[in-house]
Amino acid sequence: MHAMTSSPGKILFSGASGLIGTSLVRAAEAERIQTLQLIRREPANRGEISWNPQAGQPVQDLSALEGLDAAIHLSGANLSAHRWNPARKREILESRVGSTRALVNVLKALKQPPATLLCASATGIYGDRGNEILTEESSPGQGFLADTCSAWEAEADAAGDAGIRIVHLRFGVVLAAEGGALKQMMPIFRLGLGGPLGNGRQWMSWIALSDLVRAVFYLLDSAVDGPANLVAPNPVTNAEFTRALSNVLHRPAIIPAPRFALRAAFGEMADEALLASTCAVPDR
């Protein structure tokens, strides 16, 4: 684990019930950093604070949030849980943009705002870019995911008015056996039914969960601001990834999922999440 250089402080998490959030909270507590979590249900222990991002005053009692060193915001409806229709796309956008706006307003209302806000984003901001190597300096791309990420990051940037350092955590595909994309793929590959998506030539920027956790703690300690690509330095094509996974599981992976079938099954999500080529590297 990366040791914090300054004495362990107090970190506020929001949207931390998922794979990434639970891993980060566990790591912070192992470093004896005090953690607080904003949750939407009734608090079950001292470290939990109830909030409603839709309310005019999302947190009733702000005094519990004074003295924070940092906030880490990870909220957002699952991209791949349902087919994208207009209502689902509104939910995906609003769950990110609305919750970020609410959190920024809460932080700005504190007498002593935290020094740092780390806000989730995604390499989806770059869109479908073929073989172009994408660094943090690259412009946003086209499409629903790119537009969503741009709106999300703009909302987080509003915290700068309170002198808060903002880092946009542009996550690639997070690989962990216990959840996320890999957990969904394993059963298919174990049955020998895995294979490349489309022509398999699209680039995929990935990161192991343990490296993601270390990268986040590095960014907490650093002076980096603005976007940071949280990806391994060696992106792979979908075909290479498929081959590696099949080798690890000792199963053939030769059944391709043709583009038309993916589009029929997943609609617009197929083009943006499964077939888009994003060759992002962690320049910063």
Secondary structure as GFF3:
##gff-version 3
##sequence-region A 1 284
A	DSSP	beta_strand	10	14	.	.	.	ID=ss1
A	DSSP	alpha_helix	19	30	.	.	.	ID=ss2
A	DSSP	beta_strand	34	39	.	.	.	ID=ss3
A	DSSP	beta_strand	48	50	.	.	.	ID=ss4
A	DSSP	three_ten_helix	62	65	.	.	.	ID=ss5
A	DSSP	beta_strand	70	73	.	.	.	ID=ss6
A	DSSP	alpha_helix	86	108	.	.	.	ID=ss7
A	DSSP	beta_strand	116	122	.	.	.	ID=ss8
A	DSSP	three_ten_helix	123	126	.	.	.	ID=ss9
A	DSSP	beta_strand	133	134	.	.	.	ID=ss10
A	DSSP	alpha_helix	144	157	.	.	.	ID=ss11
A	DSSP	three_ten_helix	158	162	.	.	.	ID=ss12
A	DSSP	beta_strand	165	171	.	.	.	ID=ss13
A	DSSP	beta_strand	173	176	.	.	.	ID=ss14
A	DSSP	beta_strand	179	179	.	.	.	ID=ss15
A	DSSP	alpha_helix	180	190	.	.	.	ID=ss16
A	DSSP	beta_strand	203	204	.	.	.	ID=ss17
A	DSSP	beta_strand	206	208	.	.	.	ID=ss18
A	DSSP	alpha_helix	209	221	.	.	.	ID=ss19
A	DSSP	beta_strand	226	230	.	.	.	ID=ss20
A	DSSP	beta_strand	236	237	.	.	.	ID=ss21
A	DSSP	alpha_helix	238	249	.	.	.	ID=ss22
A	DSSP	alpha_helix	259	266	.	.	.	ID=ss23
A	DSSP	alpha_helix	268	269	.	.	.	ID=ss24
A	DSSP	pi_helix	270	274	.	.	.	ID=ss25
A	DSSP	beta_strand	279	280	.	.	.	ID=ss26
###
